[in-house]
Amino acid sequence: MIDAVIFWHLLYPFQIIIGERYGYGFSASGFSGYDYPTGGSGIVFSNVAAQNIANNCECPTEDSPDDMIIGVCARQKDTVIIHNSAFHQARHIDYPEPYLRKVQPISFHKFEDIDPHSVYMMYLHEPSVNFKKYKKEL
């Protein structure tokens, strides 16, 4: 379970991106290549990271792989990309059930041969919380 408001306040001052992190072009020495957040599983940007990338980076062409370009920009702008295994690049049926029970899923990608609403209700839905009931201070 997650409190979205508190999570947002936690991320606000940091220059980070959270998602399913992949890598591209790494050498054995580690001096080349870069991480990137795969867009299919979803990406969470802190406010600072989103502003920095939006103000300083561009896709070179319309068909550039946007998630990989975000990775290049993140590296150039010293933005940390944090891997979280709860973001999923595939459908829920593409993962073993014990794996999905181990880490509460945040997202799934692809909707072929599934009922997205049922998957959402089964894995991602959290009952509404009455925020007025709770006073939270940061």
LUMKOLTOR-396395 format. One line per field, with one value per residue (C-alpha): x, y, z; residue in one letter. Coordinates in nm, 4 decimals, padded with zeros to 6 digits. Each point is the difference from the previous one (the first is absolute). Layout:
! LUMKOLTOR-396395
X = c(X, ...)
Y = c(Y, ...)
Z = c(Z, ...)
resn = c(A, ...)
This chain:
! LUMKOLTOR-396395
X = c(00.0000, 00.1207, -00.1069, 00.0381, 00.0117, 00.2759, 00.1861, -00.0138, 00.1341, 00.2773, 00.1077, -00.0420, 00.3515, 00.1900, 00.1096, -00.1047, -00.1918, -00.1605, -00.1064, 00.1210, 00.3609, 00.1724, 00.3498, 00.1430, 00.3511, 00.1901, 00.3599, 00.1920, 00.1909, -00.3218, 00.1117, -00.2617, -00.3724, -00.2889, -00.3056, -00.3488, -00.3492, -00.2053, -00.3109, -00.2292, -00.0117, -00.0531, 00.2394, -00.0196, 00.1870, 00.0713, -00.1025, 00.3631, 00.0917, -00.3034, 00.0777, 00.3680, -00.0678, -00.2841, 00.2095, 00.3298, -00.0675, -00.1618, -00.0671, 00.2138, -00.2783, -00.3699, 00.0725, 00.2864, -00.0482, -00.1191, 00.0890, 00.3569, 00.0320, -00.1205, 00.2815, 00.2628, -00.1320, -00.0151, 00.3652, 00.1029, -00.1977, 00.1094, -00.3509, -00.0099, -00.2144, -00.1195, -00.1178, -00.3200, -00.1073, -00.3674, -00.0143, -00.0688, 00.0818, -00.2397, -00.3492, -00.0773, -00.0412, 00.3605, 00.1330, -00.0158, -00.2701, 00.2427, 00.2157, -00.2990, -00.0903, 00.3550, 00.0026, -00.3252, -00.0290, -00.0167, -00.0559, -00.0382, 00.0455, -00.1798, -00.3676, -00.0212, -00.2186, -00.0871, -00.2763, 00.1851, -00.2721, 00.0133, 00.3794, -00.0137, -00.2546, 00.1947, 00.3525, 00.0029, -00.3208, 00.0133, -00.3229, -00.0634, 00.1454, -00.1709, 00.2957, -00.1989, -00.0005, 00.3768, 00.2264, 00.3473, 00.2941, 00.3231)
Y = c(00.0000, 00.3505, 00.3462, 00.1908, 00.3442, -00.0916, -00.1833, 00.3147, 00.2126, -00.2532, 00.0151, 00.3751, 00.1220, -00.2817, -00.0312, -00.3613, -00.2215, -00.3252, -00.2879, -00.3204, 00.0861, -00.1471, 00.0619, 00.0613, -00.0168, -00.0751, -00.1101, -00.2351, 00.3019, 00.1819, 00.3209, -00.0124, -00.0652, 00.1340, -00.1015, 00.0903, -00.0410, -00.2188, 00.1938, -00.2994, -00.0784, 00.3629, 00.2620, 00.2177, 00.3302, 00.2175, 00.3596, 00.1126, -00.2796, 00.0698, 00.3723, -00.0622, -00.2455, 00.2062, 00.3166, -00.1491, -00.3002, -00.0703, -00.3096, 00.0301, -00.1388, -00.0831, -00.3719, 00.0103, -00.2475, 00.2477, -00.2136, -00.0472, 00.3739, 00.0646, -00.2301, 00.1920, 00.3315, -00.1352, -00.1013, 00.3392, 00.1860, -00.2195, -00.1338, -00.3333, -00.2788, -00.2392, -00.3495, -00.1224, -00.3564, 00.0843, 00.1676, -00.2686, 00.0141, -00.2858, -00.1289, -00.1563, -00.3418, 00.0186, -00.0223, -00.2923, 00.0593, -00.0507, 00.2811, 00.2363, -00.0835, 00.0770, 00.3681, 00.1992, 00.1016, 00.3684, -00.0418, -00.2411, 00.0567, -00.1447, -00.0884, -00.2809, -00.2955, 00.1408, 00.2049, 00.3140, 00.0931, -00.3432, 00.0121, 00.3472, -00.1079, -00.3172, 00.1420, 00.3793, 00.1307, 00.1358, 00.0902, 00.3716, 00.1656, 00.2877, 00.2389, 00.2434, -00.2671, 00.0110, 00.2921, -00.0575, 00.2282, -00.0109)
Z = c(00.0000, -00.0637, 00.1041, -00.3262, 00.1638, 00.2432, -00.2776, -00.2160, 00.2872, 00.0552, -00.3652, -00.0447, 00.0864, -00.1709, -00.3601, -00.0528, -00.2397, 00.1199, -00.2219, -00.1576, -00.0818, -00.3029, -00.1309, -00.3451, -00.1434, 00.3190, -00.0428, 00.2285, 00.1322, 00.0865, -00.1716, -00.2737, -00.0111, 00.2017, 00.2005, -00.1151, 00.1466, -00.2322, -00.0928, -00.0427, 00.3695, 00.0985, 00.1299, 00.3115, -00.0171, 00.2993, -00.0652, -00.0223, -00.2447, -00.2206, -00.0183, -00.0699, -00.2827, -00.1499, 00.0000, -00.1182, -00.2239, -00.3365, -00.2066, -00.3148, -00.2224, 00.0358, -00.0035, 00.2521, 00.2866, 00.2617, 00.3019, -00.1230, -00.0700, 00.3560, 00.1175, -00.1979, 00.1355, 00.3541, -00.0191, -00.1418, 00.2683, 00.2945, 00.0541, 00.1811, -00.1469, 00.2698, -00.0936, 00.1619, -00.0728, 00.0598, -00.3441, -00.2630, -00.3708, -00.0848, 00.0845, 00.3363, -00.1648, -00.1213, 00.3578, 00.2440, 00.2614, 00.2938, -00.1413, -00.0160, 00.3603, 00.1147, -00.1036, -00.0219, -00.3686, -00.0939, -00.3737, -00.2896, -00.3716, -00.3027, -00.0126, -00.2562, 00.1018, 00.3437, 00.1608, 00.1201, 00.2497, 00.1662, 00.0172, 00.1528, 00.2601, 00.0842, 00.0228, 00.0092, 00.1574, 00.3515, 00.1808, 00.0371, 00.3049, 00.1758, 00.0267, 00.2154, 00.2695, 00.0295, 00.0756, -00.1350, 00.0544, -00.1911)
resn = c(M, I, D, A, V, I, F, W, H, L, L, Y, P, F, Q, I, I, I, G, E, R, Y, G, Y, G, F, S, A, S, G, F, S, G, Y, D, Y, P, T, G, G, S, G, I, V, F, S, N, V, A, A, Q, N, I, A, N, N, C, E, C, P, T, E, D, S, P, D, D, M, I, I, G, V, C, A, R, Q, K, D, T, V, I, I, H, N, S, A, F, H, Q, A, R, H, I, D, Y, P, E, P, Y, L, R, K, V, Q, P, I, S, F, H, K, F, E, D, I, D, P, H, S, V, Y, M, M, Y, L, H, E, P, S, V, N, F, K, K, Y, K, K, E, L)
